[in-house]
Amino acid sequence: MTIFNAEPLRLFSRAVTEKLLCLCILLSSLALADPAETLQKTKPVPLTGKEIRQAFANVRDVAQVQDEARTGAVNTWCANGHFISRWRNDKASGVVTGTWRVKDDLRCITIQTGLVSRAGKESCNPIFRSDKKFYTYNSDGSVHGIHELFALSDASCEVGND
């Protein structure tokens, strides 16, 4: 008569469970990392006006907006100086349109539609880069957004193709 010894299987199962638990803890800590803390470690470099023009000409910008919790935006920045931003969070969503330009190594935007309180008022902010991510800052020095840029064809920025 053969007696099955379950002890090796129990030990193997426990080891696998412990490793999975460690992996879950590691992944959750990465997902919850504070963007400001990450910025301090990567030391973003400010862009010059020329670099801002090159980086933001005809691109789709997928952004994590830091001003409002859990707000995401997809922005289209056109070389002709127009932009459109489609944003969404747990409470609301909207579309903002306007123009952009570079002045003194800052990206300046003027909102035309979508945010009545800011319409017609130009605001200029620095842009920094670290690896493949771009960072915009508010006037108080806090991070406004973390951006990933993707090239668009020139046709994507023609009127009606936003």
QUIRAPE-V797203 format. One record per backbone hydrogen bond with DSSP energy under -1.0 kcal/mol. NH is the residue of the N-H (numbers start at 1). CO is the residue of the C=O. Records with the same first field share a line. If there is no record, write none. Layout:
NH = CO, CO
//
This chain:
10 = 6
11 = 7
12 = 8
13 = 9
14 = 10
15 = 11
16 = 12
17 = 13
18 = 14
19 = 15
20 = 16
21 = 17
22 = 18
23 = 19
24 = 20
25 = 21
26 = 22
27 = 23
28 = 24
29 = 25
30 = 26
31 = 27
32 = 28
33 = 30
38 = 34
39 = 35
40 = 36
41 = 37
42 = 38
43 = 39
45 = 129
47 = 127
52 = 48
53 = 49
54 = 50
55 = 51
56 = 52
59 = 77
60 = 150
61 = 75
62 = 148
63 = 73
64 = 146
65 = 71
66 = 144
71 = 68
72 = 88
73 = 63
74 = 86
75 = 61
76 = 84
77 = 59
78 = 82
81 = 78
83 = 98
84 = 76
85 = 96
86 = 74
87 = 94
88 = 72
89 = 92
94 = 87
96 = 85
97 = 113
98 = 83
99 = 110
100 = 81
101 = 108
103 = 106
107 = 125
108 = 101
109 = 123
110 = 99
112 = 97
113 = 97
118 = 115
120 = 111
121 = 118
123 = 109
125 = 107
128 = 135
129 = 45
130 = 133
133 = 130
134 = 147
135 = 128
136 = 145
137 = 126
138 = 142
141 = 138
144 = 136
145 = 136
146 = 64
147 = 134
148 = 62
150 = 60
152 = 58
156 = 153
157 = 154
158 = 155
161 = 158
//
